[in-house]
Amino acid sequence: MPYKVINDFRDKENNNIIYRKGDTYPVEGYKPSKKRITELSKEHPEHRLVFIEEVKETVKQINSEQDSNEDEQLNENKE
């Protein structure tokens, strides 16, 4: 399940990767623990920030993305 970064942070549990607001969490190839997801999606006691939120894709968004990808492929084939 992908998450959206809503506040910048450094992931100390994954090679200190820096995530910026708007990034997708986690990076490809990294599978965080459920505990880590919970830590990042709840208010941090020291920083008083939430760092990630769950991305909820609707069927309409998924279909729109697929249509966009198909259009790009068609345009590439014409060139």
C-alpha positions as CSV (number, residue, x, y, z in Angstrom):
1,M,0.0,0.0,0.0
2,P,1.6,3.3,-1.0
3,Y,1.6,6.3,1.2
4,K,2.1,10.0,0.5
5,V,4.6,12.1,2.4
6,I,3.0,15.1,4.0
7,N,6.0,16.4,5.9
8,D,9.7,16.1,5.1
9,F,11.6,13.5,7.1
10,R,14.8,11.4,7.1
11,D,14.1,7.6,7.3
12,K,16.6,6.4,9.9
13,E,15.4,2.9,9.3
14,N,16.2,2.9,5.6
15,N,19.7,4.3,5.0
16,N,18.7,7.8,6.0
17,I,16.7,8.4,2.8
18,I,15.2,11.9,2.7
19,Y,11.6,12.1,1.8
20,R,10.0,15.4,0.7
21,K,6.4,16.5,0.9
22,G,4.6,14.9,-2.0
23,D,6.9,11.9,-2.4
24,T,5.6,8.3,-2.3
25,Y,6.6,6.2,0.7
26,P,8.3,3.8,0.7
27,V,10.9,3.9,-2.0
28,E,10.8,0.9,-4.4
29,G,12.5,-2.1,-3.0
30,Y,12.0,-1.2,0.7
31,K,9.2,-2.8,2.8
32,P,8.8,-1.0,6.1
33,S,7.3,-2.8,9.1
34,K,3.7,-2.2,10.2
35,K,5.2,-0.6,13.3
36,R,7.2,1.8,11.2
37,I,4.1,2.7,9.1
38,T,2.2,3.4,12.3
39,E,5.0,5.5,13.7
40,L,5.1,7.7,10.6
41,S,1.3,8.0,10.2
42,K,0.7,9.1,13.8
43,E,1.8,12.4,15.4
44,H,5.4,12.2,16.4
45,P,5.8,13.0,20.1
46,E,8.9,15.1,19.7
47,H,8.2,16.8,16.3
48,R,4.5,17.0,16.7
49,L,4.0,16.1,13.0
50,V,2.5,13.3,11.0
51,F,4.8,12.3,8.2
52,I,2.8,10.0,5.9
53,E,-0.8,9.4,4.9
54,E,-2.4,6.5,3.1
55,V,-3.1,7.0,-0.6
56,K,-6.6,6.0,-1.4
57,E,-6.9,5.5,-5.2
58,T,-10.4,5.4,-6.6
59,V,-11.3,3.3,-9.6
60,K,-11.8,6.5,-11.6
61,Q,-8.2,7.7,-10.8
62,I,-6.8,4.3,-11.8
63,N,-8.7,4.2,-15.1
64,S,-7.6,7.8,-15.8
65,E,-4.0,6.9,-15.3
66,Q,-4.3,3.8,-17.5
67,D,-5.9,5.9,-20.3
68,S,-3.1,8.5,-20.0
69,N,-0.5,5.8,-20.3
70,E,-2.2,4.3,-23.3
71,D,-2.4,7.7,-25.0
72,E,1.4,8.2,-24.4
73,Q,2.1,4.8,-26.0
74,L,0.0,5.6,-29.0
75,N,1.8,8.9,-29.5
76,E,5.2,7.2,-29.2
77,N,4.2,4.7,-31.9
78,K,3.2,7.4,-34.3
79,E,6.6,9.0,-34.1
